[in-house]
Amino acid sequence: MKIDTITDTYKEFSEDVYGKTENCFWVLDGALSLSKANYTGAYSDIVWMVNWWNKYLSLNIEQFNKTIVTILEEGVDLYNREFNQYTDYKKLSKLDRSTSAIVVVRINNGIVECFGLGDCEINVRNKYGDIEILIDESVEDMDTEVINMIFNNKERKNRITFNGYTDEELVKLQKNRMRINEKNGYYILEHEKDAIKNGNYKEFKLSDVKDIILMSDGYSAIYNKYKQLTVDELMDKCNKDGVKSIIKLIRTLEEDDSSFKKYKRLRQHDDATAIYINI
């Protein structure tokens, strides 16, 4: 089995993390709260959150007598208990809460188990070349209006007030954030355990699988936002040239479009993370 990994950020601390054990792989893509709250004393609460989950998964995900959903639900309970050392999470507004998308792949007794919550994604290619994509597109759908606001505002550079956004953009982002873990919104990893059962889950026979890639949306942008590669070409390039080669393409495109004139997106650079697995 060939495994190649990368995470890349322009920030001091990434809000993405990835991890792996002998039989399991995961990627988390965190989202900062939409207030200026910082309860944990870390660089930010989201950095604390994704690193907490990275450690938890490394210690618990290979409990093969439990489902991935059960392990994550138990994780939410433990996460809440530890977070409550800083403040009572039940008193937090949804705007104060850090959230994270998550994807997990677990190889369990000849079966490839795939779980996803939020807009990270898993692509599984079988030996016949067919690809199945596991992703929740509702987050991207809700971001579209904000992206259009960014793309059409010629004066936005002079009006940014918080975390790279204008007041008008923040109002829409906050409205969307208030819909986390609701039927008319989107499901995501945070303090609500009930969200986990709304994730996407699928199984594949290990003997049928050729390769797999787990990605945060900053990495998958090369095909679904920037349209530079197909998913098939992306996986082929990761296999041939390594996952770092995709980062180089992404960052070059973003640098060349610093004015947001060509590629619609929420920010110039997003954290980008991937795990490529060739079975």
C-alpha positions in Angstrom: 0.0 0.0 0.0 1.4 3.4 -1.0 0.4 6.4 1.1 1.2 10.0 0.4 0.1 12.9 2.6 0.3 16.7 2.7 -1.2 19.7 4.5 -0.4 23.3 3.4 -1.3 26.7 4.8 -0.4 30.3 4.4 -1.4 31.0 8.0 0.7 30.7 11.2 -1.4 27.7 12.3 -3.4 25.5 9.9 -7.1 24.9 10.6 -6.8 21.6 8.7 -5.2 18.4 10.1 -4.8 14.9 8.9 -3.9 11.7 10.6 -3.4 8.0 10.0 -2.9 4.7 11.8 -2.1 1.3 10.3 -5.6 0.9 9.0 -7.3 4.2 9.2 -7.0 7.7 7.7 -8.8 11.0 8.3 -8.8 14.7 7.3 -10.4 17.5 9.3 -11.1 21.0 7.9 -11.9 23.4 10.7 -13.9 26.7 10.5 -13.2 29.5 12.9 -16.1 30.8 15.0 -17.7 34.0 13.5 -17.1 35.9 16.7 -13.8 37.0 18.3 -14.3 34.4 21.0 -11.3 32.4 22.2 -12.0 30.2 25.2 -9.3 27.6 25.1 -6.3 29.9 25.2 -4.8 28.2 22.1 -4.0 30.3 19.0 -7.7 29.9 18.2 -10.4 27.6 19.4 -10.5 25.9 16.0 -6.8 25.0 16.1 -7.5 23.5 19.6 -10.5 21.6 18.3 -8.9 20.0 15.2 -5.8 19.0 17.1 -8.0 17.5 19.9 -9.8 15.4 17.4 -6.6 14.3 15.6 -5.3 12.9 18.9 -8.6 11.3 19.8 -8.9 9.5 16.5 -5.3 8.3 16.6 -6.1 6.6 20.0 -9.6 5.3 19.3 -10.5 4.8 15.6 -9.0 1.3 15.4 -11.6 0.0 17.8 -13.0 -2.3 15.2 -15.8 -3.6 17.5 -17.4 -0.2 17.2 -18.7 1.7 14.2 -17.1 4.9 13.0 -20.3 6.7 14.0 -20.2 5.3 17.5 -16.5 6.3 17.9 -17.3 9.8 16.8 -20.3 10.1 19.0 -18.3 9.0 22.0 -15.7 11.5 20.9 -18.2 14.4 21.0 -19.1 13.5 24.6 -15.5 13.5 25.6 -14.7 16.7 23.6 -17.6 18.5 25.3 -16.3 17.4 28.8 -12.8 18.7 28.0 -14.1 21.9 26.4 -16.2 22.6 29.4 -13.0 23.1 31.4 -12.9 26.5 29.6 -16.5 27.4 29.3 -20.0 25.8 29.2 -20.5 25.0 25.5 -24.3 24.9 26.0 -24.3 28.6 26.6 -22.4 29.4 23.4 -24.2 30.9 20.4 -23.7 29.0 17.1 -21.5 32.0 16.1 -19.2 31.3 19.0 -18.7 27.7 18.1 -15.8 26.3 16.1 -16.9 23.6 13.6 -15.1 21.1 11.3 -15.8 19.0 8.3 -14.4 15.5 8.7 -13.7 12.4 6.5 -12.6 9.0 7.8 -11.5 5.9 5.9 -11.1 2.7 7.8 -9.9 -0.7 6.4 -11.7 -3.3 8.4 -11.6 -7.0 7.7 -11.5 -6.6 3.9 -14.0 -3.8 3.8 -13.1 -0.1 3.2 -15.4 2.0 5.4 -15.9 5.6 4.4 -17.5 8.3 6.5 -18.0 12.0 5.8 -19.5 15.0 7.5 -19.3 18.4 5.9 -17.5 19.4 2.7 -14.3 17.4 3.0 -14.5 14.6 0.5 -13.4 11.0 -0.2 -12.9 9.7 -3.8 -12.8 5.9 -4.2 -11.6 4.6 -7.6 -12.2 0.9 -8.3 -10.1 -1.4 -10.5 -12.3 -0.7 -13.5 -11.7 3.1 -13.3 -15.1 4.1 -11.8 -14.9 6.8 -9.1 -17.4 7.3 -6.3 -17.3 10.7 -4.5 -18.5 11.0 -0.9 -19.2 14.6 0.0 -22.0 16.8 1.5 -22.5 19.6 -1.0 -24.9 21.7 1.1 -22.0 23.7 2.7 -20.8 24.7 -0.8 -24.3 25.6 -1.9 -24.6 28.0 1.1 -21.3 29.6 0.4 -22.2 30.4 -3.2 -24.0 33.7 -2.4 -21.1 34.9 -0.3 -18.6 34.0 -3.0 -20.7 36.0 -5.6 -20.6 39.0 -3.2 -16.8 38.7 -3.0 -16.5 38.3 -6.8 -18.7 41.3 -7.6 -17.5 43.8 -5.0 -14.8 45.9 -6.7 -14.2 47.9 -3.5 -14.0 45.0 -1.0 -10.3 45.4 -0.2 -11.0 48.7 1.5 -14.0 47.3 3.5 -12.6 44.2 5.1 -13.4 44.2 8.9 -13.0 40.7 10.3 -11.1 37.5 9.2 -10.8 38.7 5.6 -14.5 39.6 5.2 -16.6 42.7 4.8 -19.5 43.5 7.1 -22.0 42.5 4.4 -20.3 39.2 3.8 -20.1 38.5 7.5 -23.9 39.0 7.8 -24.5 36.3 5.2 -21.9 34.0 6.7 -23.4 34.4 10.2 -26.9 33.7 8.8 -25.5 30.5 7.3 -23.7 29.5 10.5 -26.9 29.8 12.5 -28.2 26.9 10.4 -25.5 24.3 11.5 -26.9 20.9 12.4 -30.4 21.8 11.3 -32.4 20.1 8.5 -32.7 23.3 6.5 -28.9 23.9 6.9 -26.0 21.6 7.0 -24.5 19.0 9.4 -21.0 19.4 10.7 -18.7 18.3 13.5 -19.1 20.5 16.7 -20.7 20.1 20.1 -23.9 18.4 18.9 -23.6 14.6 19.0 -26.8 14.1 17.0 -25.1 15.6 14.0 -22.9 12.5 13.5 -25.7 10.2 12.4 -26.4 12.5 9.6 -23.0 12.0 8.0 -22.5 10.0 4.7 -21.4 6.4 5.1 -20.5 3.9 2.4 -18.6 0.6 2.3 -16.5 -0.9 -0.5 -14.8 -4.3 -0.9 -11.1 -3.8 -0.4 -10.3 -6.2 -3.3 -12.3 -4.0 -5.7 -10.5 -0.7 -4.8 -7.6 0.7 -6.8 -6.9 3.9 -4.9 -8.5 6.5 -2.6 -8.0 10.2 -1.9 -9.3 12.1 1.1 -9.3 15.9 0.7 -10.2 19.2 2.4 -12.0 21.6 0.1 -8.8 23.7 -0.3 -7.2 20.7 -2.1 -10.2 19.5 -4.1 -10.5 23.1 -5.5 -8.1 22.1 -8.2 -10.9 20.1 -9.9 -14.2 21.4 -8.6 -13.5 25.2 -8.4 -10.5 25.8 -10.7 -11.4 23.1 -13.2 -7.8 22.4 -14.0 -8.0 18.6 -13.7 -10.7 15.9 -13.6 -11.0 13.7 -10.6 -9.4 10.9 -12.6 -6.5 13.1 -13.6 -6.1 14.4 -10.1 -5.7 10.8 -8.7 -3.4 9.8 -11.5 -1.2 12.9 -10.8 -1.1 12.1 -7.1 0.0 8.6 -7.9 2.6 9.6 -10.4 4.0 12.9 -9.1 2.8 13.0 -5.5 0.3 15.0 -3.6 2.7 18.0 -3.3 2.5 18.5 -7.0 -1.2 19.5 -6.7 -0.4 22.0 -4.0 2.1 23.7 -6.4 -0.6 24.0 -9.1 -3.2 25.3 -6.6 -0.9 28.0 -5.1 0.3 29.2 -8.5 -3.3 29.6 -9.7 -4.2 31.5 -6.6 -1.2 33.8 -6.7 -1.9 34.6 -10.4 -5.5 35.5 -9.5 -4.9 37.5 -6.3 -7.6 40.0 -7.4 -10.3 37.2 -7.5 -11.1 38.0 -11.2 -10.9 34.5 -12.6 -11.7 32.0 -9.8 -14.6 32.5 -7.5 -13.7 31.6 -3.9 -14.1 32.7 -0.3 -10.5 33.7 0.3 -7.3 34.0 -1.7 -5.7 30.9 -0.1 -7.4 28.1 1.8 -5.7 25.5 3.9 -5.2 22.4 1.7 -4.9 18.8 2.9 -4.9 15.4 1.3 -4.2 11.7 1.9 -3.7 9.6 -1.2 -3.8 5.8 -0.8 -2.9 3.4 -3.6 -4.1 0.0 -2.6 
